[in-house]
Amino acid sequence: MDRRGFLKSTGAAAALAASAGAAASAGASSAGTCNEAAATGGNIPSPAVHTANTRTFTLSLPWPQNVAGPADMAHRLALSIKQATDSRINLEFEYGVNSPISSVSNDDKPQFHYGPEHDRSDLHPAYAYFAGLPSTSGLTGEQLIDWVTLGGGQHAWDELAASHGTKQLLAGHLGANPMIWSKIDLTRPGSFNRLAIATVKPAADVARALGAAPSVVAHSDAKSALHTGEITALEDGATLNAMATGIAQLAKYAYPSDLNPNGTALALSVDLDVWDSLTQADRAIIATCAGNAYRTNLTEARLSDAMLLETLKKRNNLRISQLPAALRSAIPPISDALAAELSGHDEISQRINASYMAFRHHARKTQPTNTNTVPVG
């Protein structure tokens, strides 16, 4: 099922049509085809294919094929890049690849990768700054892209990623206000103790400090793990993407995630040798398409969230409530302590943290931080 079919079946098509139009009108550039492809799901006439100038690369994804959520977002991005470059750049998909590329040395098959930037935490913990820090330590999705594009974040990210042989670009977002989807009631005393919960790396450290037993689950295995009981709870993006991947339909309970309220950013990772081999024009086009895709994802998730939660409440008898107050109040100081530890990891972490914190200080003076406003009860 593609993304539009999924949205029609859940009653959110009207909201998403509006969101696509809004995202398409925002951020128009010389590579305007990026906006057009994103707004229409790719159903626009293909330009003439100039095979002599076409370069084909592999784009690996951590999700299985035929997912109407994140994998479909990647398809939309790849199509917009192909359209905007007049078919000079073509991306062929490889599914279920959970490890992001790092210092790829394969002359026959240079690679791109699209997935949560949190997945790169094993390469270096400072990638968490660009993926989304937990709790009150994080920036909203809008603030994150402002920092990266205008506040010096991209320069800091480039320095970090170059040490692993890649170029990183913000290219998607799983949506603000993600839920913790659970098969058990987490408001009962002691329910977080030894809880088998899957979440992204920094938030997992917060959950561990609260007494949970966080699990590392591959994106392609998340639905199966929740279904079989390997995990009891899962944070997997805002409602749109959690429904599209089938996670939300397996849960009996849902809780706005105070662990990771700003959500998870997705990145387009490009082998640095490949990136350097592209023309400046094609690099600019790819960056524009990636930025437009990021903003589109944020908009459609925001506009569809309340409607989809109501659908789950009516169809699946989903029970939505807040986590216990004592648990919620314990999260911010733990998150702040972990962020402070992260900032001192090494010299590059210190430089990234200085840029991040300077921007966050400014952003908090000019914009409200993200809060969970999803309906409960």
Disulfide bonds with the S-S distance in Angstrom:
Cys34-Cys289 1.75
